[in-house]
Amino acid sequence: MALTVEQKIEIMAYKNAGWSAAKIAKHFKVARGTVYNVIKNHEQRGTHERKKGSGPRKKLTERDVRTLVRELHKDPHILLSDLTQKLVTKVSEQTVRRELHRLGY
């Protein structure tokens, strides 16, 4: 379970109130190491937000996305397999389907 920013703020509040890491972990039903990581990250970065650029990289380039949109405007009934083959980047049909959904198609 990923902690929300609000939960991380609460963890810091409990820590500042004198609660032990074990007690905080039990309260939030997370591992004690998670509590220590929240505290350490806050002390190092001064925030509870995720680091910029963290997470998986995009598979499709901006050029690929423009190609998807252009090809769909030319032929709204194009097959997914044909659309996938027109891209410069080699990706799965599922990746193209996911991007089309994100674009609202």
N, CA, C and O atoms as a GROMACS GRO file, in nm:
protein
  420
    1MET      N    1   0.085  -0.118   0.000
    1MET     CA    2   0.000   0.000   0.000
    1MET      C    3   0.089   0.124   0.000
    1MET      O    4   0.177   0.138   0.086
    2ALA      N    5   0.068   0.212  -0.094
    2ALA     CA    6   0.144   0.337  -0.100
    2ALA      C    7   0.078   0.438  -0.008
    2ALA      O    8  -0.044   0.452  -0.004
    3LEU      N    9   0.160   0.509   0.065
    3LEU     CA   10   0.108   0.611   0.155
    3LEU      C   11   0.077   0.739   0.078
    3LEU      O   12   0.150   0.775  -0.015
    4THR      N   13  -0.029   0.805   0.116
    4THR     CA   14  -0.061   0.934   0.055
    4THR      C   15   0.024   1.042   0.122
    4THR      O   16   0.084   1.020   0.227
    5VAL      N   17   0.028   1.158   0.059
    5VAL     CA   18   0.104   1.271   0.116
    5VAL      C   19   0.046   1.307   0.253
    5VAL      O   20   0.120   1.339   0.346
    6GLU      N   21  -0.086   1.300   0.265
    6GLU     CA   22  -0.151   1.333   0.393
    6GLU      C   23  -0.108   1.236   0.503
    6GLU      O   24  -0.083   1.277   0.616
    7GLN      N   25  -0.098   1.107   0.469
    7GLN     CA   26  -0.054   1.008   0.567
    7GLN      C   27   0.091   1.032   0.607
    7GLN      O   28   0.127   1.015   0.724
    8LYS      N   29   0.174   1.071   0.511
    8LYS     CA   30   0.314   1.099   0.543
    8LYS      C   31   0.324   1.220   0.636
    8LYS      O   32   0.408   1.221   0.727
    9ILE      N   33   0.241   1.320   0.615
    9ILE     CA   34   0.238   1.437   0.703
    9ILE      C   35   0.195   1.395   0.843
    9ILE      O   36   0.251   1.442   0.942
   10GLU      N   37   0.096   1.306   0.851
   10GLU     CA   38   0.050   1.255   0.981
   10GLU      C   39   0.162   1.179   1.052
   10GLU      O   40   0.181   1.194   1.172
   11ILE      N   41   0.236   1.099   0.976
   11ILE     CA   42   0.348   1.023   1.035
   11ILE      C   43   0.448   1.119   1.098
   11ILE      O   44   0.495   1.097   1.209
   12MET      N   45   0.481   1.227   1.026
   12MET     CA   46   0.575   1.325   1.080
   12MET      C   47   0.517   1.394   1.204
   12MET      O   48   0.590   1.423   1.299
   13ALA      N   49   0.387   1.419   1.204
   13ALA     CA   50   0.323   1.482   1.320
   13ALA      C   51   0.332   1.390   1.442
   13ALA      O   52   0.363   1.436   1.552
   14TYR      N   53   0.304   1.262   1.421
   14TYR     CA   54   0.315   1.166   1.532
   14TYR      C   55   0.459   1.155   1.580
   14TYR      O   56   0.484   1.146   1.700
   15LYS      N   57   0.553   1.156   1.486
   15LYS     CA   58   0.695   1.147   1.524
   15LYS      C   59   0.735   1.269   1.607
   15LYS      O   60   0.804   1.257   1.708
   16ASN      N   61   0.690   1.387   1.563
   16ASN     CA   62   0.721   1.510   1.637
   16ASN      C   63   0.651   1.514   1.773
   16ASN      O   64   0.696   1.583   1.864
   17ALA      N   65   0.540   1.440   1.785
   17ALA     CA   66   0.468   1.433   1.912
   17ALA      C   67   0.532   1.332   2.008
   17ALA      O   68   0.488   1.317   2.122
   18GLY      N   69   0.637   1.263   1.959
   18GLY     CA   70   0.708   1.172   2.048
   18GLY      C   71   0.675   1.025   2.032
   18GLY      O   72   0.725   0.942   2.108
   19TRP      N   73   0.590   0.990   1.936
   19TRP     CA   74   0.556   0.850   1.915
   19TRP      C   75   0.679   0.776   1.862
   19TRP      O   76   0.761   0.833   1.791
   20SER      N   77   0.689   0.649   1.896
   20SER     CA   78   0.798   0.566   1.843
   20SER      C   79   0.761   0.522   1.701
   20SER      O   80   0.644   0.522   1.662
   21ALA      N   81   0.863   0.484   1.625
   21ALA     CA   82   0.840   0.438   1.488
   21ALA      C   83   0.754   0.312   1.488
   21ALA      O   84   0.670   0.293   1.400
   22ALA      N   85   0.776   0.225   1.586
   22ALA     CA   86   0.698   0.102   1.595
   22ALA      C   87   0.550   0.132   1.620
   22ALA      O   88   0.462   0.069   1.561
   23LYS      N   89   0.522   0.228   1.708
   23LYS     CA   90   0.384   0.264   1.739
   23LYS      C   91   0.316   0.328   1.618
   23LYS      O   92   0.199   0.301   1.590
   24ILE      N   93   0.390   0.413   1.546
   24ILE     CA   94   0.336   0.477   1.426
   24ILE      C   95   0.308   0.371   1.319
   24ILE      O   96   0.204   0.374   1.254
   25ALA      N   97   0.401   0.278   1.302
   25ALA     CA   98   0.385   0.172   1.203
   25ALA      C   99   0.261   0.087   1.234
   25ALA      O  100   0.185   0.051   1.143
   26LYS      N  101   0.241   0.057   1.359
   26LYS     CA  102   0.124  -0.022   1.398
   26LYS      C  103  -0.004   0.056   1.372
   26LYS      O  104  -0.103  -0.001   1.327
   27HIS      N  105  -0.002   0.186   1.401
   27HIS     CA  106  -0.120   0.272   1.379
   27HIS      C  107  -0.160   0.276   1.232
   27HIS      O  108  -0.278   0.270   1.199
   28PHE      N  109  -0.061   0.287   1.142
   28PHE     CA  110  -0.088   0.298   0.999
   28PHE      C  111  -0.088   0.162   0.928
   28PHE      O  112  -0.116   0.154   0.808
   29LYS      N  113  -0.058   0.055   1.003
   29LYS     CA  114  -0.052  -0.080   0.948
   29LYS      C  115   0.048  -0.089   0.833
   29LYS      O  116   0.018  -0.144   0.727
   30VAL      N  117   0.167  -0.034   0.856
   30VAL     CA  118   0.278  -0.042   0.760
   30VAL      C  119   0.401  -0.093   0.833
   30VAL      O  120   0.403  -0.100   0.956
   31ALA      N  121   0.502  -0.128   0.758
   31ALA     CA  122   0.627  -0.175   0.818
   31ALA      C  123   0.700  -0.060   0.887
   31ALA      O  124   0.688   0.056   0.847
   32ARG      N  125   0.774  -0.093   0.989
   32ARG     CA  126   0.851   0.008   1.062
   32ARG      C  127   0.951   0.077   0.969
   32ARG      O  128   0.976   0.197   0.981
   33GLY      N  129   1.007   0.001   0.876
   33GLY     CA  130   1.100   0.057   0.778
   33GLY      C  131   1.036   0.165   0.692
   33GLY      O  132   1.102   0.261   0.653
   34THR      N  133   0.908   0.149   0.663
   34THR     CA  134   0.834   0.250   0.586
   34THR      C  135   0.830   0.382   0.662
   34THR      O  136   0.850   0.488   0.605
   35VAL      N  137   0.805   0.373   0.791
   35VAL     CA  138   0.801   0.493   0.876
   35VAL      C  139   0.938   0.560   0.876
   35VAL      O  140   0.949   0.682   0.862
   36TYR      N  141   1.043   0.480   0.892
   36TYR     CA  142   1.178   0.535   0.890
   36TYR      C  143   1.209   0.601   0.755
   36TYR      O  144   1.272   0.707   0.751
   37ASN      N  145   1.164   0.540   0.646
   37ASN     CA  146   1.187   0.598   0.514
   37ASN      C  147   1.115   0.731   0.496
   37ASN      O  148   1.170   0.825   0.438
   38VAL      N  149   0.993   0.741   0.546
   38VAL     CA  150   0.917   0.866   0.538
   38VAL      C  151   0.991   0.976   0.614
   38VAL      O  152   1.005   1.088   0.566
   39ILE      N  153   1.037   0.943   0.733
   39ILE     CA  154   1.109   1.040   0.816
   39ILE      C  155   1.240   1.082   0.749
   39ILE      O  156   1.271   1.200   0.741
   40LYS      N  157   1.316   0.983   0.701
   40LYS     CA  158   1.444   1.011   0.636
   40LYS      C  159   1.426   1.098   0.511
   40LYS      O  160   1.498   1.195   0.491
   41ASN      N  161   1.327   1.061   0.426
   41ASN     CA  162   1.304   1.138   0.304
   41ASN      C  163   1.262   1.282   0.335
   41ASN      O  164   1.302   1.375   0.265
   42HIS      N  165   1.182   1.299   0.439
   42HIS     CA  166   1.140   1.434   0.475
   42HIS      C  167   1.259   1.516   0.525
   42HIS      O  168   1.272   1.634   0.493
   43GLU      N  169   1.344   1.453   0.604
   43GLU     CA  170   1.461   1.524   0.655
   43GLU      C  171   1.559   1.560   0.544
   43GLU      O  172   1.620   1.666   0.547
   44GLN      N  173   1.575   1.471   0.445
   44GLN     CA  174   1.670   1.495   0.336
   44GLN      C  175   1.617   1.595   0.234
   44GLN      O  176   1.691   1.684   0.190
   45ARG      N  177   1.489   1.581   0.196
   45ARG     CA  178   1.435   1.664   0.088
   45ARG      C  179   1.345   1.777   0.136
   45ARG      O  180   1.319   1.872   0.062
   46GLY      N  181   1.297   1.768   0.260
   46GLY     CA  182   1.211   1.873   0.314
   46GLY      C  183   1.070   1.870   0.261
   46GLY      O  184   0.995   1.966   0.279
   47THR      N  185   1.031   1.762   0.195
   47THR     CA  186   0.896   1.751   0.141
   47THR      C  187   0.854   1.604   0.142
   47THR      O  188   0.937   1.514   0.156
   48HIS      N  189   0.724   1.582   0.125
   48HIS     CA  190   0.672   1.446   0.118
   48HIS      C  191   0.635   1.409  -0.024
   48HIS      O  192   0.592   1.296  -0.050
   49GLU      N  193   0.650   1.501  -0.117
   49GLU     CA  194   0.616   1.476  -0.256
   49GLU      C  195   0.716   1.379  -0.318
   49GLU      O  196   0.830   1.369  -0.274
   50ARG      N  197   0.670   1.306  -0.421
   50ARG     CA  198   0.760   1.217  -0.495
   50ARG      C  199   0.865   1.298  -0.567
   50ARG      O  200   0.842   1.414  -0.603
   51LYS      N  201   0.980   1.237  -0.589
   51LYS     CA  202   1.086   1.305  -0.662
   51LYS      C  203   1.044   1.323  -0.808
   51LYS      O  204   0.982   1.235  -0.868
   52LYS      N  205   1.077   1.439  -0.863
   52LYS     CA  206   1.046   1.466  -1.003
   52LYS      C  207   1.122   1.368  -1.090
   52LYS      O  208   1.241   1.344  -1.069
   53GLY      N  209   1.053   1.310  -1.188
   53GLY     CA  210   1.116   1.215  -1.278
   53GLY      C  211   1.113   1.072  -1.229
   53GLY      O  212   1.162   0.982  -1.297
   54SER      N  213   1.057   1.049  -1.110
   54SER     CA  214   1.049   0.911  -1.063
   54SER      C  215   0.934   0.841  -1.135
   54SER      O  216   0.839   0.905  -1.179
   55GLY      N  217   0.944   0.714  -1.146
   55GLY     CA  218   0.842   0.637  -1.215
   55GLY      C  219   0.891   0.590  -1.351
   55GLY      O  220   1.000   0.627  -1.395
   56PRO      N  221   0.811   0.509  -1.416
   56PRO     CA  222   0.854   0.453  -1.544
   56PRO      C  223   0.860   0.558  -1.654
   56PRO      O  224   0.786   0.656  -1.652
   57ARG      N  225   0.948   0.537  -1.749
   57ARG     CA  226   0.962   0.627  -1.863
   57ARG      C  227   0.855   0.598  -1.967
   57ARG      O  228   0.806   0.485  -1.975
   58LYS      N  229   0.820   0.697  -2.044
   58LYS     CA  230   0.722   0.680  -2.151
   58LYS      C  231   0.781   0.595  -2.262
   58LYS      O  232   0.897   0.612  -2.298
   59LYS      N  233   0.702   0.504  -2.316
   59LYS     CA  234   0.747   0.419  -2.427
   59LYS      C  235   0.735   0.494  -2.559
   59LYS      O  236   0.822   0.484  -2.646
   60LEU      N  237   0.627   0.570  -2.574
   60LEU     CA  238   0.603   0.641  -2.700
   60LEU      C  239   0.662   0.781  -2.694
   60LEU      O  240   0.648   0.852  -2.593
   61THR      N  241   0.726   0.821  -2.801
   61THR     CA  242   0.780   0.956  -2.810
   61THR      C  243   0.669   1.052  -2.850
   61THR      O  244   0.560   1.009  -2.887
   62GLU      N  245   0.698   1.182  -2.843
   62GLU     CA  246   0.599   1.282  -2.888
   62GLU      C  247   0.569   1.262  -3.036
   62GLU      O  248   0.455   1.280  -3.080
   63ARG      N  249   0.670   1.226  -3.112
   63ARG     CA  250   0.651   1.201  -3.255
   63ARG      C  251   0.554   1.085  -3.276
   63ARG      O  252   0.467   1.092  -3.363
   64ASP      N  253   0.567   0.978  -3.197
   64ASP     CA  254   0.476   0.864  -3.208
   64ASP      C  255   0.332   0.905  -3.177
   64ASP      O  256   0.239   0.862  -3.245
   65VAL      N  257   0.314   0.987  -3.075
   65VAL     CA  258   0.180   1.032  -3.036
   65VAL      C  259   0.119   1.115  -3.148
   65VAL      O  260   0.001   1.100  -3.180
   66ARG      N  261   0.200   1.204  -3.208
   66ARG     CA  262   0.150   1.284  -3.320
   66ARG      C  263   0.112   1.195  -3.438
   66ARG      O  264   0.012   1.220  -3.506
   67THR      N  265   0.191   1.090  -3.461
   67THR     CA  266   0.160   0.995  -3.568
   67THR      C  267   0.027   0.926  -3.541
   67THR      O  268  -0.054   0.910  -3.632
   68LEU      N  269   0.005   0.885  -3.417
   68LEU     CA  270  -0.122   0.821  -3.381
   68LEU      C  271  -0.240   0.912  -3.413
   68LEU      O  272  -0.337   0.870  -3.476
   69VAL      N  273  -0.231   1.035  -3.369
   69VAL     CA  274  -0.341   1.131  -3.390
   69VAL      C  275  -0.362   1.155  -3.539
   69VAL      O  276  -0.476   1.155  -3.586
   70ARG      N  277  -0.253   1.176  -3.612
   70ARG     CA  278  -0.264   1.204  -3.756
   70ARG      C  279  -0.328   1.087  -3.830
   70ARG      O  280  -0.418   1.106  -3.912
   71GLU      N  281  -0.283   0.965  -3.800
   71GLU     CA  282  -0.336   0.847  -3.868
   71GLU      C  283  -0.483   0.824  -3.832
   71GLU      O  284  -0.561   0.781  -3.917
   72LEU      N  285  -0.520   0.853  -3.710
   72LEU     CA  286  -0.661   0.837  -3.670
   72LEU      C  287  -0.750   0.941  -3.737
   72LEU      O  288  -0.866   0.913  -3.768
   73HIS      N  289  -0.697   1.060  -3.760
   73HIS     CA  290  -0.776   1.163  -3.830
   73HIS      C  291  -0.794   1.125  -3.977
   73HIS      O  292  -0.899   1.150  -4.036
   74LYS      N  293  -0.690   1.064  -4.035
   74LYS     CA  294  -0.700   1.021  -4.175
   74LYS      C  295  -0.800   0.907  -4.191
   74LYS      O  296  -0.881   0.906  -4.283
   75ASP      N  297  -0.793   0.810  -4.100
   75ASP     CA  298  -0.879   0.691  -4.108
   75ASP      C  299  -0.922   0.650  -3.967
   75ASP      O  300  -0.849   0.578  -3.899
   76PRO      N  301  -1.040   0.696  -3.923
   76PRO     CA  302  -1.085   0.663  -3.787
   76PRO      C  303  -1.110   0.513  -3.764
   76PRO      O  304  -1.122   0.470  -3.650
   77HIS      N  305  -1.119   0.434  -3.872
   77HIS     CA  306  -1.149   0.292  -3.859
   77HIS      C  307  -1.026   0.205  -3.881
   77HIS      O  308  -1.038   0.085  -3.908
   78ILE      N  309  -0.907   0.263  -3.870
   78ILE     CA  310  -0.782   0.190  -3.890
   78ILE      C  311  -0.768   0.083  -3.782
   78ILE      O  312  -0.805   0.105  -3.666
   79LEU      N  313  -0.716  -0.032  -3.822
   79LEU     CA  314  -0.695  -0.140  -3.726
   79LEU      C  315  -0.581  -0.106  -3.631
   79LEU      O  316  -0.485  -0.038  -3.669
   80LEU      N  317  -0.593  -0.154  -3.510
   80LEU     CA  318  -0.489  -0.128  -3.410
   80LEU      C  319  -0.354  -0.184  -3.454
   80LEU      O  320  -0.251  -0.121  -3.431
   81SER      N  321  -0.355  -0.299  -3.516
   81SER     CA  322  -0.229  -0.360  -3.562
   81SER      C  323  -0.164  -0.273  -3.670
   81SER      O  324  -0.041  -0.258  -3.672
   82ASP      N  325  -0.243  -0.218  -3.761
   82ASP     CA  326  -0.189  -0.131  -3.866
   82ASP      C  327  -0.135  -0.002  -3.806
   82ASP      O  328  -0.031   0.048  -3.847
   83LEU      N  329  -0.207   0.050  -3.711
   83LEU     CA  330  -0.165   0.174  -3.645
   83LEU      C  331  -0.033   0.153  -3.571
   83LEU      O  332   0.055   0.239  -3.575
   84THR      N  333  -0.020   0.040  -3.506
   84THR     CA  334   0.103   0.008  -3.432
   84THR      C  335   0.223  -0.002  -3.526
   84THR      O  336   0.333   0.041  -3.491
   85GLN      N  337   0.202  -0.058  -3.643
   85GLN     CA  338   0.312  -0.075  -3.739
   85GLN      C  339   0.360   0.057  -3.798
   85GLN      O  340   0.473   0.065  -3.844
   86LYS      N  341   0.276   0.159  -3.797
   86LYS     CA  342   0.314   0.289  -3.855
   86LYS      C  343   0.404   0.371  -3.763
   86LYS      O  344   0.456   0.475  -3.804
   87LEU      N  345   0.421   0.326  -3.640
   87LEU     CA  346   0.502   0.400  -3.544
   87LEU      C  347   0.650   0.374  -3.565
   87LEU      O  348   0.689   0.266  -3.609
   88VAL      N  349   0.733   0.475  -3.534
   88VAL     CA  350   0.878   0.460  -3.541
   88VAL      C  351   0.927   0.367  -3.431
   88VAL      O  352   1.010   0.279  -3.456
   89THR      N  353   0.876   0.385  -3.311
   89THR     CA  354   0.914   0.304  -3.196
   89THR      C  355   0.837   0.172  -3.199
   89THR      O  356   0.716   0.170  -3.223
   90LYS      N  357   0.907   0.063  -3.175
   90LYS     CA  358   0.842  -0.068  -3.173
   90LYS      C  359   0.784  -0.092  -3.033
   90LYS      O  360   0.856  -0.109  -2.935
   91VAL      N  361   0.651  -0.092  -3.028
   91VAL     CA  362   0.580  -0.115  -2.902
   91VAL      C  363   0.468  -0.213  -2.927
   91VAL      O  364   0.434  -0.244  -3.041
   92SER      N  365   0.410  -0.262  -2.819
   92SER     CA  366   0.300  -0.357  -2.831
   92SER      C  367   0.170  -0.284  -2.863
   92SER      O  368   0.159  -0.163  -2.845
   93GLU      N  369   0.072  -0.361  -2.910
   93GLU     CA  370  -0.060  -0.304  -2.937
   93GLU      C  371  -0.124  -0.253  -2.808
   93GLU      O  372  -0.199  -0.155  -2.810
   94GLN      N  373  -0.095  -0.321  -2.698
   94GLN     CA  374  -0.150  -0.278  -2.569
   94GLN      C  375  -0.101  -0.139  -2.532
   94GLN      O  376  -0.176  -0.059  -2.477
   95THR      N  377   0.025  -0.109  -2.562
   95THR     CA  378   0.081   0.024  -2.534
   95THR      C  379   0.009   0.129  -2.617
   95THR      O  380  -0.024   0.237  -2.567
   96VAL      N  381  -0.015   0.097  -2.744
   96VAL     CA  382  -0.087   0.191  -2.832
   96VAL      C  383  -0.229   0.209  -2.782
   96VAL      O  384  -0.280   0.321  -2.778
   97ARG      N  385  -0.294   0.100  -2.744
   97ARG     CA  386  -0.432   0.106  -2.694
   97ARG      C  387  -0.438   0.195  -2.569
   97ARG      O  388  -0.529   0.277  -2.555
   98ARG      N  389  -0.342   0.179  -2.479
   98ARG     CA  390  -0.337   0.257  -2.356
   98ARG      C  391  -0.320   0.407  -2.387
   98ARG      O  392  -0.385   0.491  -2.324
   99GLU      N  393  -0.234   0.438  -2.483
   99GLU     CA  394  -0.210   0.577  -2.520
   99GLU      C  395  -0.334   0.637  -2.586
   99GLU      O  396  -0.368   0.752  -2.560
  100LEU      N  397  -0.401   0.560  -2.671
  100LEU     CA  398  -0.524   0.608  -2.734
  100LEU      C  399  -0.631   0.637  -2.628
  100LEU      O  400  -0.705   0.736  -2.638
  101HIS      N  401  -0.638   0.552  -2.530
  101HIS     CA  402  -0.734   0.574  -2.422
  101HIS      C  403  -0.700   0.703  -2.346
  101HIS      O  404  -0.789   0.781  -2.312
  102ARG      N  405  -0.570   0.722  -2.319
  102ARG     CA  406  -0.527   0.844  -2.249
  102ARG      C  407  -0.558   0.968  -2.330
  102ARG      O  408  -0.588   1.074  -2.273
  103LEU      N  409  -0.552   0.958  -2.463
  103LEU     CA  410  -0.582   1.070  -2.552
  103LEU      C  411  -0.732   1.093  -2.570
  103LEU      O  412  -0.773   1.195  -2.624
  104GLY      N  413  -0.813   0.997  -2.525
  104GLY     CA  414  -0.957   1.013  -2.534
  104GLY      C  415  -1.020   0.948  -2.656
  104GLY      O  416  -1.134   0.980  -2.691
  105TYR      N  417  -0.949   0.857  -2.720
  105TYR     CA  418  -1.005   0.786  -2.837
  105TYR      C  419  -1.064   0.655  -2.797
  105TYR      O  420  -1.115   0.582  -2.881
   0.00000   0.00000   0.00000
